[in-house]
Amino acid sequence: MTRYTGNHCPVCEQAFTDEDDIVVCPDCGTPYHRACWQKVGACMHKSEHAAGFEWQPEFGPEAEKAAQEATCPNCGTHNQPGAAQCSHCGCPLPKDDGPRPDPKDEDAQVPIYARDPSTVHKPDNSRTTPGPRIDTYTDDDNGGICRREIGPEDTIDGIKAKDWAAYVGRSPMYYLMQFFRMSMTKQKVAVCLSAFLFGPAYLLYRKMWKEGLLTALLSLALSVPSLIAIVATFNPSLFGSMPLHWVPVAADVCAIADWIVRILLGLFSVWLYRNTSKKNIDKIYSEYPEGDARTDALLQKGGTSIWAALLYFGIVLLLSSLVINLAGPGFVQYAMAMAGY
């Protein structure tokens, strides 16, 4: 067991010695003390097996190679040796599994989705260029379903996959697969639970500033009749003799409209994000030549903004607090009674 000497057991974190009784996970090759394996009853990396995780030594002649493979070629993050994907951007990590394709090969210069389907049913997992490489499914020429691989230099709507990934930032694999599918099928629908639940906050998080601001204003406007109804119910003296007979009907109509907006966001936000991102990337393409300056611009203009989303939630909380104060103690007592206090 000299191959494992000096490396650490993931359970007890003790270094292996030549005298240790070592067992190895049959799926990923991770070594364990036999007693530690019997203690936990399963591999510590079981959840990563489906993603292709393979154990790499931290000590020994193979450790340097493993550390190099664990460095993300897309964002430079140093990952755990043996990881299948980057922990920061989700980009698949390189594996030296075989000979690299000849870049002069005519087929290698053609975007993957434009090649003969018979050549792409079994995608080549070798890497020639830093960036994302994803598997997706689409229709072949005969109307069947065919598996295709998108490499970092392949284009989606005229934009290289690696540039899409740099701009998107978090969760690039999901969005690239959706963008590719939309490009091929011309369909606009993609279910996005985050957009349905959080609405404007999702758009602002993805730096769709104009769309996020307009949706936020619309959402707040649709909530006004309901807020007026709450205040009028628990503090009617605040409005005096102002006629409020229209408020219940308006509140119901606006509540239905708000649900419609949520459903539309849940179905079309990814398509909207694709279109907005493409406009911004096309502008960056026109202003910067290919290279580090373009990549820096993509990273700066794209990505996500958690602060924008938090600011939106903060404004909503402030407005909610204002309504509670206007409604008075009666509303607070009612809310506590509904909560079981």
PAKE-60222 format. One record per residue (C-alpha): residue in one letter; x, z, y. Coordinates in steps of 0.05 Angstrom, whole numbers, padded with zeros to 5 digits, always signed. Each point is the difference from the previous one (the first is absolute). Example, Ala and Ser with C-alpha at 12.3 -4.5 7.8 and 13.67 -1.06 7.14 Angstrom:
// residues 2
a+00246+00156-00090;s+00027-00013+00069;
***
This chain:
// residues 341
m+00000+00000+00000;t+00059-00011+00046;r-00043-00049+00041;y-00042+00058+00024;t+00056+00051+00012;g+00000+00023+00072;n-00070-00024+00014;h-00056+00050+00010;c-00062+00016-00041;p-00061-00011+00045;v-00034+00063-00027;c+00053+00054+00005;e+00045-00039+00047;q+00061+00021-00040;a+00056-00050-00012;f+00006-00027-00071;t+00062+00016-00041;d+00028-00034-00062;e-00028+00056-00043;d-00072-00004+00025;d-00057-00023-00045;i-00029-00057+00041;v-00063-00041-00010;v-00018-00062+00039;c-00068-00024+00024;p-00016-00063-00040;d-00034-00033+00060;c+00050+00008+00057;g+00063+00029-00032;t+00001+00066+00039;p+00041+00052-00038;y-00024+00072-00012;h+00025+00062-00036;r-00042+00001-00063;a-00026+00069+00018;c-00020-00025+00070;w-00035-00061-00029;q-00039+00045-00047;k-00017+00046+00058;v-00032-00053+00046;g-00026-00044-00057;a+00005-00065+00040;c+00049-00039+00043;m+00006+00023+00072;h-00005-00073+00021;k-00062-00017-00040;s-00039-00020+00062;e+00054-00051+00017;h+00004-00034-00068;a-00053-00050+00017;a+00041-00022+00061;g+00060-00014-00045;f+00041+00063+00014;e+00066+00003-00038;w+00048+00060+00001;q+00067-00012+00033;p+00059+00047-00006;e+00021+00042+00060;f+00069+00012-00028;g+00045-00048-00038;p+00022-00073+00004;e-00071-00025+00008;a-00018+00047+00057;e+00029-00042+00056;k-00038-00062-00023;a-00064+00041-00005;a+00009+00027+00071;q+00009-00071+00026;e-00063-00024-00035;a-00038+00059+00029;t+00014-00022+00072;c-00060-00038+00027;p+00019-00070+00023;n-00059-00002+00047;c+00007+00065+00040;g+00066+00030-00025;t-00030+00064-00026;h+00041+00035-00054;n-00048+00014-00058;q+00006+00039-00064;p+00042-00039-00050;g-00046-00035-00050;a-00059-00005+00049;a-00040-00063-00007;q-00024-00003+00073;c+00025+00025+00067;s-00031+00067+00018;h-00004-00021+00074;c-00025-00072+00002;g-00021-00013-00072;c+00047-00059-00009;p+00021-00011-00073;l+00072+00021-00010;p+00050-00050-00027;k+00018-00002-00074;d+00059-00039-00027;d-00039-00023-00061;g+00029-00069-00009;p+00029-00062+00032;r-00024-00017+00070;p-00034-00066+00011;d+00040-00056+00031;p-00021-00004+00074;k+00011-00075-00004;d-00054-00006-00052;e-00054-00043+00031;d-00056+00044-00026;a+00032+00062+00031;q-00009-00031+00069;v-00076-00010-00008;p-00047+00058+00018;i-00021+00033-00065;y-00073-00014+00010;a+00014-00075+00008;r+00038-00007-00066;d-00025-00026-00066;p-00043+00056-00030;s+00033-00009-00068;t+00066+00023+00031;v-00026+00064+00030;h-00041+00033-00055;k+00062+00042-00015;p+00032+00016+00067;d+00075+00007+00006;n+00016+00071+00020;s+00070-00014+00024;r+00013+00008+00074;t+00038-00047+00045;t-00023+00025+00068;p-00015+00070+00027;g-00073+00013+00011;p-00065+00009-00037;r-00016-00034-00066;i-00070+00009-00026;d-00043-00027-00056;t-00069-00025+00014;y-00054-00042-00032;t-00033-00064+00024;d-00035-00062-00025;d+00041-00054-00034;d-00014-00075+00005;n-00046+00003-00060;g-00044+00055+00028;g+00030+00056-00042;i+00035+00063+00021;c+00075-00002+00005;r+00052+00053+00016;r+00047-00017+00056;e+00059+00035+00032;i+00013+00002+00075;g+00073+00007+00019;p+00028+00023+00067;e+00013-00071+00024;d-00068-00027-00021;t-00050-00011+00056;i-00070+00025+00011;d-00035-00037+00057;g+00067-00027+00022;i+00033+00069+00004;k+00053+00024-00049;a-00022+00057-00045;k+00060+00042+00022;d-00023-00006+00072;w-00071+00018-00018;a+00027+00062-00035;a+00044+00019+00059;y-00059-00005+00048;v-00051+00035-00045;g+00046+00059-00013;r-00038+00047-00046;s-00035-00027-00063;p+00028-00071+00006;m-00014-00018-00072;y-00075+00012+00007;y-00006-00039+00065;l+00044-00058-00023;m-00042-00009-00062;q-00063+00000+00042;f+00029-00048+00051;f+00022-00047-00055;r-00068+00002-00033;m-00035-00014+00067;s+00047-00057+00014;m-00013-00032-00067;t-00075+00012-00007;k-00020-00001+00075;q-00041+00063-00014;k-00003+00053+00054;v-00028+00059-00039;a+00045+00055-00025;v-00026+00071-00011;c+00039+00051+00042;l-00024+00071-00010;s+00044+00026+00057;a-00032-00046+00050;f-00070+00019-00025;l+00014+00075+00005;f+00042+00003+00063;g-00022-00062+00038;p+00036-00005+00068;a+00054+00049-00023;y+00021-00048-00055;l+00004-00058+00049;l+00042+00041+00049;y+00044+00025-00057;r+00015-00072-00017;k+00015-00015+00074;m-00060-00045+00010;w-00006+00027+00071;k-00053-00046+00029;e-00044+00002-00062;g+00009+00075-00009;l-00018+00015+00073;l-00062-00044+00000;t-00023+00029-00066;a+00012+00071+00025;l-00041-00013+00063;l-00055-00031-00043;s+00000+00059-00048;l-00004+00050+00057;a-00056-00039+00034;l-00040-00002-00064;s+00006+00076-00007;v-00027+00015+00071;p-00075+00001-00019;s+00013+00047-00058;l+00041+00046+00045;i-00055+00000+00053;a-00051+00016-00054;i+00041+00061-00023;v+00008+00027+00071;a-00074-00013+00016;t-00022+00036-00063;f+00041+00064+00012;n+00005+00000+00076;p-00060-00039+00027;s+00006+00032+00069;l+00064-00039+00012;f-00038-00065+00010;g-00058+00029+00040;s-00058-00048+00006;m+00040-00061-00022;p-00040-00042-00050;l+00032+00003-00069;h-00053-00031-00044;w+00046-00059-00013;v+00057+00043-00027;p-00022+00009-00073;v-00013-00075-00010;a+00066-00018+00034;a+00037+00051-00042;d-00028-00031-00065;v+00016-00071+00022;c+00071+00019+00021;a+00011+00037-00065;i-00018-00062-00039;a+00044-00043+00045;d+00058+00049-00010;w-00007-00007-00076;i+00000-00076+00007;v+00064+00003+00042;r+00032+00045-00053;i-00018-00047-00056;l+00026-00060+00038;l+00065+00036+00014;g+00006+00019-00073;l-00008-00072-00021;f+00036-00040+00054;s+00054+00046+00029;v+00055-00027-00046;w-00018-00071+00021;l+00000+00022+00073;y+00068+00033-00010;r+00027-00063-00032;n-00022-00043+00059;t+00026+00049+00052;s+00066+00008-00036;k+00009-00075-00006;k-00009-00010+00074;n+00051+00054+00016;i+00050-00026-00052;d-00008-00072+00024;k+00017+00025+00070;i+00061+00037-00026;y+00021-00063-00038;s-00003-00040+00064;e+00040+00051+00040;y+00054+00020-00050;p+00043-00043-00047;e+00003+00021-00072;g+00047+00059-00009;d+00007+00073+00017;a-00032-00007+00069;r-00063-00029-00031;t-00003+00055-00053;d+00009+00054+00053;a-00057-00031+00041;l-00045-00002-00062;l+00015+00073-00016;q-00013+00021+00072;k-00063-00039+00013;g-00030+00013-00068;g-00003+00060-00045;t-00049+00056+00011;s-00016+00051+00054;i-00025+00067-00026;w-00001+00027+00072;a-00051-00052+00021;a-00046+00020-00057;l+00009+00074+00016;l-00015-00013+00074;y-00066-00033-00020;f-00019+00059-00043;g+00020+00047+00056;i-00047-00035+00049;v-00056+00003-00051;l+00011+00075-00009;l+00000+00011+00076;l-00066-00037+00007;s-00029+00039-00058;s+00021+00065+00033;l-00033-00023+00065;v-00065-00013-00036;i+00002+00068-00035;n+00010+00034+00067;l-00057-00039+00032;a-00046+00015-00059;g+00012+00074+00008;p+00001+00057-00050;g-00064-00023-00034;f+00037-00060-00030;v+00058+00044-00023;q-00049+00047-00035;y-00035-00058-00032;a+00065-00031-00024;m+00023+00067-00030;a-00067+00009-00035;m+00005-00070-00030;a+00071+00017-00023;g-00026+00063-00035;y+00029+00052+00047;
***
